[in-house]
Amino acid sequence: MRVSHSIKFLTPIRSDYALFKSILVTFSHQPDVDWSYQSEGKTHVVIVDADKDFTQDIAYECAQADAVIYYTNDMTLAEQKPFVLRKPAHAREFLQILQRVTQYLVEKQSYPKSLQHATHAQQASIVDKPTLGQPMLTY
Protein backbone atom coordinates (compact mmCIF):
# COMPACT_ATOMS: atom_id res chain seq x y z
CA MET A 1 0.00 0.00 0.00
CA ARG A 2 1.47 3.33 -1.07
CA VAL A 3 1.34 6.16 1.48
CA SER A 4 2.27 9.84 1.49
CA HIS A 5 3.95 11.70 4.33
CA SER A 6 4.82 15.36 4.79
CA ILE A 7 8.04 16.69 6.26
CA LYS A 8 9.24 20.07 7.50
CA PHE A 9 12.77 21.31 8.21
CA LEU A 10 13.39 23.66 11.14
CA THR A 11 16.93 24.94 10.86
CA PRO A 12 18.31 28.48 10.71
CA ILE A 13 21.24 27.31 8.56
CA ARG A 14 20.40 27.86 4.91
CA SER A 15 22.90 25.33 3.60
CA ASP A 16 21.35 22.58 5.76
CA TYR A 17 17.87 23.60 4.62
CA ALA A 18 18.97 23.52 0.97
CA LEU A 19 20.64 20.13 1.46
CA PHE A 20 17.50 18.59 2.98
CA LYS A 21 15.28 19.97 0.25
CA SER A 22 17.66 18.76 -2.46
CA ILE A 23 17.81 15.23 -1.03
CA LEU A 24 14.04 15.19 -0.60
CA VAL A 25 13.40 16.32 -4.18
CA THR A 26 15.78 13.68 -5.48
CA PHE A 27 14.58 10.78 -3.34
CA SER A 28 11.01 11.69 -2.37
CA HIS A 29 9.43 8.83 -4.31
CA GLN A 30 10.39 5.61 -2.55
CA PRO A 31 8.90 2.18 -3.37
CA ASP A 32 6.15 2.35 -0.71
CA VAL A 33 6.02 6.02 0.29
CA ASP A 34 6.02 9.49 -1.20
CA TRP A 35 7.56 12.29 0.85
CA SER A 36 6.58 15.91 0.32
CA TYR A 37 7.94 19.09 1.83
CA GLN A 38 5.41 21.28 3.60
CA SER A 39 6.45 24.65 5.04
CA GLU A 40 3.22 25.45 6.88
CA GLY A 41 0.75 23.54 9.03
CA LYS A 42 0.94 20.16 10.73
CA THR A 43 3.31 17.64 9.17
CA HIS A 44 4.02 13.99 9.79
CA VAL A 45 7.72 14.59 10.42
CA VAL A 46 9.80 17.54 11.60
CA ILE A 47 13.58 17.70 11.27
CA VAL A 48 14.88 20.10 13.88
CA ASP A 49 18.39 21.44 14.41
CA ALA A 50 18.96 20.24 17.97
CA ASP A 51 22.17 22.26 18.32
CA LYS A 52 20.25 25.55 18.20
CA ASP A 53 18.11 27.04 20.94
CA PHE A 54 14.51 25.88 20.95
CA THR A 55 11.83 28.52 20.77
CA GLN A 56 8.18 28.09 21.69
CA ASP A 57 7.36 27.94 17.96
CA ILE A 58 9.79 25.07 17.40
CA ALA A 59 8.53 23.23 20.48
CA TYR A 60 4.97 23.63 19.18
CA GLU A 61 5.93 22.29 15.71
CA CYS A 62 7.62 19.28 17.32
CA ALA A 63 4.60 18.58 19.51
CA GLN A 64 2.29 18.66 16.48
CA ALA A 65 4.37 16.24 14.40
CA ASP A 66 4.00 12.47 14.47
CA ALA A 67 7.79 12.07 14.58
CA VAL A 68 10.76 14.35 15.24
CA ILE A 69 14.22 13.84 13.76
CA TYR A 70 16.94 15.60 15.75
CA TYR A 71 19.74 16.91 13.52
CA THR A 72 22.85 17.31 15.69
CA ASN A 73 26.57 17.00 16.30
CA ASP A 74 25.79 15.61 19.77
CA MET A 75 25.45 11.87 19.18
CA THR A 76 24.66 11.25 22.85
CA LEU A 77 21.13 12.26 21.81
CA ALA A 78 20.97 8.96 19.92
CA GLU A 79 20.72 7.22 23.29
CA GLN A 80 17.78 9.44 24.30
CA LYS A 81 15.84 10.08 21.09
CA PRO A 82 14.44 7.54 18.64
CA PHE A 83 15.46 9.48 15.51
CA VAL A 84 18.80 11.29 15.33
CA LEU A 85 20.60 12.42 12.19
CA ARG A 86 24.28 13.25 12.53
CA LYS A 87 25.72 16.49 11.14
CA PRO A 88 26.72 16.93 8.40
CA ALA A 89 23.91 15.04 6.74
CA HIS A 90 24.61 12.66 3.89
CA ALA A 91 21.98 11.36 1.47
CA ARG A 92 22.44 7.73 2.53
CA GLU A 93 21.94 8.51 6.25
CA PHE A 94 19.00 10.79 5.44
CA LEU A 95 17.30 8.01 3.48
CA GLN A 96 18.01 5.46 6.22
CA ILE A 97 16.37 7.64 8.86
CA LEU A 98 13.39 8.28 6.56
CA GLN A 99 12.97 4.51 6.19
CA ARG A 100 12.98 4.10 9.98
CA VAL A 101 10.49 6.95 10.40
CA THR A 102 8.27 5.44 7.69
CA GLN A 103 8.21 2.14 9.57
CA TYR A 104 7.37 3.98 12.80
CA LEU A 105 4.52 5.91 11.14
CA VAL A 106 3.06 2.72 9.65
CA GLU A 107 3.18 1.03 13.06
CA LYS A 108 1.69 4.10 14.73
CA GLN A 109 -1.19 4.19 12.24
CA SER A 110 -1.99 0.55 12.95
CA TYR A 111 -2.79 1.33 16.62
CA PRO A 112 -6.37 2.24 17.54
CA LYS A 113 -6.90 6.02 17.76
CA SER A 114 -7.69 5.90 21.49
CA LEU A 115 -4.31 4.31 22.22
CA GLN A 116 -2.47 6.74 19.93
CA HIS A 117 -3.73 9.76 21.85
CA ALA A 118 -2.95 8.20 25.23
CA THR A 119 0.54 7.16 24.12
CA HIS A 120 1.25 10.55 22.55
CA ALA A 121 0.17 12.38 25.72
CA GLN A 122 2.29 10.08 27.90
CA GLN A 123 5.37 10.36 25.73
CA ALA A 124 5.37 14.13 25.15
CA SER A 125 7.31 15.67 28.00
CA ILE A 126 9.74 18.49 28.56
CA VAL A 127 13.31 17.53 29.38
CA ASP A 128 16.59 19.36 29.63
CA LYS A 129 18.58 19.55 26.44
CA PRO A 130 21.91 17.88 27.24
CA THR A 131 24.15 20.30 25.33
CA LEU A 132 22.56 23.66 26.14
CA GLY A 133 20.27 23.03 29.09
CA GLN A 134 17.32 24.48 27.19
CA PRO A 135 13.92 22.76 27.52
CA MET A 136 12.72 20.77 24.55
CA LEU A 137 9.98 18.32 23.75
CA THR A 138 10.89 14.70 23.43
CA TYR A 139 9.07 11.59 22.35
C-alpha positions as CSV (number, residue, x, y, z in Angstrom):
1,M,0.0,0.0,0.0
2,R,1.5,3.3,-1.1
3,V,1.3,6.2,1.5
4,S,2.3,9.8,1.5
5,H,4.0,11.7,4.3
6,S,4.8,15.4,4.8
7,I,8.0,16.7,6.3
8,K,9.2,20.1,7.5
9,F,12.8,21.3,8.2
10,L,13.4,23.7,11.1
11,T,16.9,24.9,10.9
12,P,18.3,28.5,10.7
13,I,21.2,27.3,8.6
14,R,20.4,27.9,4.9
15,S,22.9,25.3,3.6
16,D,21.4,22.6,5.8
17,Y,17.9,23.6,4.6
18,A,19.0,23.5,1.0
19,L,20.6,20.1,1.5
20,F,17.5,18.6,3.0
21,K,15.3,20.0,0.2
22,S,17.7,18.8,-2.5
23,I,17.8,15.2,-1.0
24,L,14.0,15.2,-0.6
25,V,13.4,16.3,-4.2
26,T,15.8,13.7,-5.5
27,F,14.6,10.8,-3.3
28,S,11.0,11.7,-2.4
29,H,9.4,8.8,-4.3
30,Q,10.4,5.6,-2.6
31,P,8.9,2.2,-3.4
32,D,6.1,2.4,-0.7
33,V,6.0,6.0,0.3
34,D,6.0,9.5,-1.2
35,W,7.6,12.3,0.8
36,S,6.6,15.9,0.3
37,Y,7.9,19.1,1.8
38,Q,5.4,21.3,3.6
39,S,6.5,24.6,5.0
40,E,3.2,25.5,6.9
41,G,0.8,23.5,9.0
42,K,0.9,20.2,10.7
43,T,3.3,17.6,9.2
44,H,4.0,14.0,9.8
45,V,7.7,14.6,10.4
46,V,9.8,17.5,11.6
47,I,13.6,17.7,11.3
48,V,14.9,20.1,13.9
49,D,18.4,21.4,14.4
50,A,19.0,20.2,18.0
51,D,22.2,22.3,18.3
52,K,20.3,25.5,18.2
53,D,18.1,27.0,20.9
54,F,14.5,25.9,20.9
55,T,11.8,28.5,20.8
56,Q,8.2,28.1,21.7
57,D,7.4,27.9,18.0
58,I,9.8,25.1,17.4
59,A,8.5,23.2,20.5
60,Y,5.0,23.6,19.2
61,E,5.9,22.3,15.7
62,C,7.6,19.3,17.3
63,A,4.6,18.6,19.5
64,Q,2.3,18.7,16.5
65,A,4.4,16.2,14.4
66,D,4.0,12.5,14.5
67,A,7.8,12.1,14.6
68,V,10.8,14.4,15.2
69,I,14.2,13.8,13.8
70,Y,16.9,15.6,15.7
71,Y,19.7,16.9,13.5
72,T,22.8,17.3,15.7
73,N,26.6,17.0,16.3
74,D,25.8,15.6,19.8
75,M,25.5,11.9,19.2
76,T,24.7,11.3,22.9
77,L,21.1,12.3,21.8
78,A,21.0,9.0,19.9
79,E,20.7,7.2,23.3
80,Q,17.8,9.4,24.3
81,K,15.8,10.1,21.1
82,P,14.4,7.5,18.6
83,F,15.5,9.5,15.5
84,V,18.8,11.3,15.3
85,L,20.6,12.4,12.2
86,R,24.3,13.3,12.5
87,K,25.7,16.5,11.1
88,P,26.7,16.9,8.4
89,A,23.9,15.0,6.7
90,H,24.6,12.7,3.9
91,A,22.0,11.4,1.5
92,R,22.4,7.7,2.5
93,E,21.9,8.5,6.2
94,F,19.0,10.8,5.4
95,L,17.3,8.0,3.5
96,Q,18.0,5.5,6.2
97,I,16.4,7.6,8.9
98,L,13.4,8.3,6.6
99,Q,13.0,4.5,6.2
100,R,13.0,4.1,10.0
101,V,10.5,6.9,10.4
102,T,8.3,5.4,7.7
103,Q,8.2,2.1,9.6
104,Y,7.4,4.0,12.8
105,L,4.5,5.9,11.1
106,V,3.1,2.7,9.7
107,E,3.2,1.0,13.1
108,K,1.7,4.1,14.7
109,Q,-1.2,4.2,12.2
110,S,-2.0,0.6,13.0
111,Y,-2.8,1.3,16.6
112,P,-6.4,2.2,17.5
113,K,-6.9,6.0,17.8
114,S,-7.7,5.9,21.5
115,L,-4.3,4.3,22.2
116,Q,-2.5,6.7,19.9
117,H,-3.7,9.8,21.8
118,A,-2.9,8.2,25.2
119,T,0.5,7.2,24.1
120,H,1.3,10.6,22.5
121,A,0.2,12.4,25.7
122,Q,2.3,10.1,27.9
123,Q,5.4,10.4,25.7
124,A,5.4,14.1,25.2
125,S,7.3,15.7,28.0
126,I,9.7,18.5,28.6
127,V,13.3,17.5,29.4
128,D,16.6,19.4,29.6
129,K,18.6,19.5,26.4
130,P,21.9,17.9,27.2
131,T,24.1,20.3,25.3
132,L,22.6,23.7,26.1
133,G,20.3,23.0,29.1
134,Q,17.3,24.5,27.2
135,P,13.9,22.8,27.5
136,M,12.7,20.8,24.6
137,L,10.0,18.3,23.7
138,T,10.9,14.7,23.4
139,Y,9.1,11.6,22.3
